[in-house]
Amino acid sequence: LHDLAIRRKFYEIGQYLVSNSYTESEDILDVTNTVSDQLSSLFKSSSSVISTINEGLENVYHMINENLSGSKPLTGTPTGFEKIDNKSGGLQKSDLIIIAGETSQGKTSLAVSIMRNAACLGTKIAMYSMEMKKEQITARILSMESGVPANEIMYSRLSESQLQSVDKGIGKVSGKGIYFDDRSTSNIDTILSSIRYMKLKFGIDGAIVDYLQILNVNMKGANKEQQMGDVARRLKNLAKELDIWIIALSQLNRDNMNPVPSLARLRDSGQIAEAADVVMLVYRPEVKGKSYPGDFSNVDTRGTAMIDIAKGRNIGLLKFICGFNACTTCFYELDSVPVLSYNMSNEEDDPAF
């Protein structure tokens, strides 16, 4: 009976497609999204099961044993940053992770750095960028691997040594599980449908969306705050439904008086932080000629960045300093944090400097 009910739904969906092939009353993109959503919900309902707390306890106990034995150091996707991975166990399935920062602070670069680190360890990731083509993102990844700036890879005549470095980088990146969808637009419905397709076709472990405030949302009469809140919730629900992690990038409102990032500055909606499991804030004071706040006030800002996990559902909060190579737009771990010398710190405190 259950199978017959599903076949009946197939018939209804087919009739809907047939009727819309003869009329232009509905937009073709809306028809595609409606059918995609109906099919996905159909298969979701057919595979759903009811569990008891004993099954949950069994799974948790299994995770505890794995942690004790050391057979599985990470329960999620590794980010390449030991401090994050030790705190969170990596990027966890069903999580929505927000990476936020002001313009030119490096939020896209951090996402691409994480994607590159994860892909090198066998993770499959779908990348959606509203600002860059796949060639530009690929050039950034090659730049991180080769040390040759991305703009030179794409637009300049490379020297012999640079060509050799790029060739080695291509060898490291080739065949990795990074996917782009050229058909995807800035429409949130199209992106959600594409992520579903990527999961079904390639079995992706996660997706990256760059960035929230650019997305087009089909919500007539809604203000920007409501739209962004809806987008964040839909991304979170999709991550939970497909059992993948999703990284979404977000702008921060500018604050020239106090540029240190905070959750309160998430542009357009505090609901973004509410829907997210993890919020990472990126801060590079070198860009604005500032210094780090609080415990990091004596850290040299040149070639460094602060990652602030300002919200961490199930993992807690964390702040740490990492390296940033402006030429290759690469974030990386530091063996030791560079500290300002006494004379240099005095010069920065001196308003005449």
N, C-alpha and C positions, 0 to 999 in steps of 0.2 A: 504493500500500500504506500509505503514511504517513497519507493522508486517511482510509482505511478504518479504520485503527487508532484514529484520533481519534473517528470515528463510533461505533466499538464502545465507547469510553469514555463517549460521550454516552448510549448505551443503559444502561450500568451505573449511571451517575449517575441516570438517569431511573428505573430500577428501585428504586434506593435511596430516592428521593423517594416513589415509589408505595407501597413497603412501609411507610414511616414515616407515611404519611397514614392508615393503618388501625390504627396502634398508638401508644400513648403511652409506650413503654418508654424512648425517648430524648427529652431536652428539645428543644423546638422550636428554641431558639437554637443548640444544639449541632448539630442537623441543618443549619440554615442555614449555619453557619460551616464545617462539613465540606464541603458542596457548593461553597461559595464558594472554599475552599482548593483543592479538586480541579480546579475550572474554571480558576483562576488558574495553577496549576502546569501544567495541560494546555497552555494557550496560551503559557506561558513556555517550555516544552520545545519547542514547535513553532516558536518564533521564535528559539531560541538558535542561535548560530553559533560555529564555532571560528576563532580568529584567530591570526596569527603575530606575531612580534616586529616584523617589517617594517611591518605595519599599525599597530602601536603607535607605532613610530618616525615614521611618516608623520603620525599625528595630533598627536604632540608637536611635530614640526617645523612643522606648520600653526599650532599655538598660539604657537610662538616668533615666527613671521612676523607674526602678528596683533599680538602685543605690541610688536614693533619698529615696525610701521607705525602703531600707535596707532588702528587702525580699530575695535578692540574693547578698550576700556580694562579691562573686567571680564569674566572668564570665567564668573562666577557671578551670583547674584542680589544686587543692591546692598542694603546694610543701611541706608544713609543716614548712616553713620558713616565718615568718610574714612579714619581710622586703621585700622579693621577692614578696609575694602575694599582699601586699599593693601597691607595685609599678606597678605590671603587671596584677593583677587580676588573678594570677595563670598561668598555662601553657595553652596557647591559641590554639584552633584548627587551623590547617593549618600552624602552626609555625614550623620552624626548629630551634632547640636549640642546640648549640654546647657547650659542657663542655670540657675545655682544661686545660692541666697542664703537667708539666714534669713528668717523671717516678717517682713513689712512692709518689706523692703529694696528691693522694686520689681522682682522678677524677671518677674512677669506684665506690668507696665508696660513693661519693656524689650522683651519679646517683642511686645507690641501696637505699640510704637513702631517696631520693625523691620518688622512686618507692614504698618503704615500706609505707611512710607517705600517699601517694595518694591511694594506694590499701586499706589501713585501712579505708578510707572514701568512698569505693565503686567503685573506678576507675578500669577499666580493661586495663591491660598493657601487651604487648608482649616484651620479653627480648631476645636479640640476643648477645651472647658473643663469641668472637673468642678465648678467653683465658681461660675461666672457664666453667666447666660443670654445669648443672642445680643443681646438688647436692651441689657444692661449693657456688653458689649464694644463694641457699636456706639456707645453713648453716650460711651465712653472715646475712641473714634476721633474722634467729632464734637467732643469737648472739646479734643483736641489741635489740631484744625483751627480751631476757633472761639475758643478761650481761655476759654470758659464752663465752669465745673466740671461734671463728669459728674453729680454728685448733684443739682445745680440743674436740669440739662437734664431729668432723669427725674422729680424730685419737687417742684420749685418753680415758682411762676408767674414766668415770665421777663419782664424789662423789654423795652421796644421795641428798645433797642440790642442787647440779648442775642439777641432773636429774629432781628434782621438778621444778627448774627454766625453764629448757628446755621444760618440759611438759606444763607449763603455756604458754610459747612462742608458742608452737605448737597450742595450743587452740586459741591463738589470730590470728595466720597466716592462719590456716586451712580454706579452702573455699574462700580465697581471689582471686580476678580476676587477677592472674599473670600467664602468659602462656609462655612455652618454646617450640621450634620446634627442635627436635633432628635431623630432616632431613636437617635442614638448615646448609650450609657450609659458608666458608668465601667468597663465590662468591656473588657479589652485586645483580646479577639478581635473584638468588635463594632467597635471603633475601627479595627483593622487592615483589616477587611472594608470599612468605610466609606471609608478612604483609597484602597483599590484601586478602589472604585466612583468616587470623585471623580477619580482619574487617568483612568479609562476614559471617564467622562461629560464632564468639563470640562477635562481635560488640565492638572491643577494642576502647579505647579512645586515646591511644598513644602507641608508641613503642620506645625502647631503643636499640641502636646499639653500641657495644663496640669492636673495635674502628676503625676509618676510615682508618688509614695507613696500617692496616692488610688486608683490603679487596682486593680480586682479582677482577680486572676490565678487561672486554673483549674489550680492545682498542689497537689493534696492531699498533705499530709505535708511540704511544703517550708517552710522558714523564710523570714522576710521578706527576708533577704539573697539567698537563692537566687531568690526571686520577682522582685526588682528587677533582678538580673543577667539573668534570662531575658527580662524585658520590654525591657531596653536592647538585648540582642542581637537580639530579634525586630524592634524598630524599625529597627536598623541594617541587618538583612537586607532589610527591606521597602524602605528607602531605596535600597539597592543594586539590588534587583530592579526597582523602578519607575523608577529613575533620577531621583529627586527628593531634595531635602534635607528632613530632619525636625528640628524644634526640639522638644526635650522639656525641661520645667522640673522642677527637683528642689529639695527642701528641703535645708538644711544643719543639722547638729546644732548646738545652741546651745553657746556657750563664752563666758560672761560675763567670764572673766579675759582672754581674747584673742579679741575678736569678729572680727578680720580673717579673711575667708574663705580656705579652703584646700581642696585636693582631698581631704585626709584626713578632712574633715568632711562629705563627701557622705553623707546619711542612708541607713542600711540596707545599703549595698553599695558596696564599692570597685570592684565589677565594672561599675558604671555608667560610671566614668571609663575603664575598660579598653575598653569597647565603643564609646565616643564618639570621634569624630574631633576635635572641638573642645569644650572646656569653658570657658564664660565665667562668672566669679564676679562678683556684684554686691555692692558695699559702699557704704553711706551712713552714715558715722560720725555724722552730724548726729542721727540717730534715737537713738543711745545716748550722745550727749554726748562722743564720743571724737574723736580726731584721726586723720589719715591716717598710714599707716606709711611708713618709709624715705624715699625721695626726694620724697614728696609731703607731708611733715610740715608744710611751711609753707603748704599750700594751704587756703584758706577752705572749711570744710565746708558752709556755708550754701548751699543750692540747687545742690549738686554731688554727684557720685557717681564712684566708681572702678570701671572695668571691667577685670577681670583675666583675660586669656586664659591660664589656667593649664596648659592642654594644647592644643597645636595641631599635630596630625599633618599634616605637609607644609608647615606655615606658621610654626611656631615660637611663641614666647611674646611677650606684649605687655601692658603696663599703661598706661592713660591716664585722664585726668579728663574727664568730660562734665558737662553741665548737667542738672538735674532740677527740673521745675516741679511742686511738690506739689499745686497746685490742679487742674492738668489731667493729672497723673500722666504727664507726657511727658518722656522722655529726649531730649536734643538736643546737637548739637555746640557747643563754645565757641570763639569767636574768640580769646579769651585766657583763661588760667586765673587765677582770682582768688587773690591771695596775701594772707596775713594780714599786717597791719601789726605793727610791733614791739611796740606797746602791747597789741594784742589777743592776740598770742601769749604775752606775759608773763602776761596775765590768765588765759588758759586753763591755763598751767602752774602758776598759783597755786592750791593746794588750797582756799583760802578763797573763791575766786571762784565 
